[in-house]
Amino acid sequence: MRVVAAMSGGVDSAVSAARMVEAGHEVVGVHLALSQQASVLRESARGCCTLEDSADARRVADRLGIPFYVWDLAERFRVEVVEDFVAEYAQGRTPNPCLRCNERIKFHALLDKALALGFDAVATGHYARIVTRGDTGARELHRAVDAAKDQSYVLGVLDQDQLARAFFPLGDSTKTQVRAEAAERGFAVAKKPDSHDICFIADGDTRGWLTRRLGAQPGVILDEEGDVVGEHGGAYAFTVGQRKGLHLPRPAADGRPRYVREVDVERNVVVVAPADLLGVRRIDGEHVRWCGEAPSGPTRLGAQVRAHGAELPGTAYPRLSADGRCALEVVLDEPLRGVAPGQSVVLYDGTRVVGSATIRATHPD
């Protein structure tokens, strides 16, 4: 097969490309230029898509003896991921930019361009597995062997057609094995630090980054009784379940820590409450994506709402919204704290990813 190997400049994508070459595919390495003002060097381990990363990817491609290109998707990334991120926070929602990037860039823009140029598939360095069912030939998305590195959550937006044209060569390996293999192959990136989301906020200061784009909007912090207990610089910069960064002038009367319970950007108010008032039992989802055949009715599944969060048992109820679109309701067996609109809920049947939805609303019971 003719395969585009997405090469970020890191160790994972390097070994992924090498394994595709060894498997006998005709491989072309592609580095995605996603920053409109790419820095020369990484400013921290969080950053990526720098000129240094592009050079690292090129050196690996040269060592593998495969063609290498840089595809400029910076404008697409800015609109589809960065501006979407800002718009979601401005509405008081908490988006996951990695899911957006996988859905709209790596497995939409990149895959579409690859297919248009005559390639058959795209390979990435994600830690996830694709399993082909023997009875139907359908390709299923499963968790990686290395639970600590599993990235199936951020791939839960892929549909059956995209999975049919995707390869994840690292899914059966651990991170330790991948680094050891990179060293054996003589890749200079073998010991390169991992990048961490959010990639376009290199210093990790999400609140400061948002403030520079949305401006300071001073407001008040209320407790669960409606009393003013603090001030903030913009409700948009907070997320449900957050504890750090509240800077409340005094502790609660009972001494218990307080967490963000609600973000109301229309009133520019943040509401805090003790942990036991943050539990969510029911999740309403929109923008539903099925990785294969959709459940036909209520189905017992596992639900995960964070990239490295715990999977909790519950029941998924596929619905049709008022406008005829696919919707989803998930009822958890036990309450879960810190679930915010804008996050994604990804559904699992064992290790298999069933599908995902963007959280529209949450309810305590």
Secondary structure, DSSP 8 states (H G I E B T S, - for coil): -EEEEE--SSHHHHHHHHHHHHTT-EEEEEEEE--TT--SS-SSTT--S-HHHHHHHHHHHHHHT--EEEEE-HHHHIIIIIHHHHHHHHTT----HHHHHIIIIIIIIHHHHHHHTT--EEE---S-EEEE-TTT--EEEE--S-TTT--SGGGTT--HHHHTTEE-TTTTS-HHHHHHHHHHTT-GGGG-----S-TT-TT--HHHHHHHHH----EEEE-TTS-EEEEES-GGG--TT--TT---SS--TT---EEEEEEETTTTEEEEEEGGG--EEEEEEEEEEESSS--SS-EEEEEE-STT---EEEEEEEEE-TTS-EEEEEEEEEEES---TTSEEEEEETTEEEEEEEEEEEE--
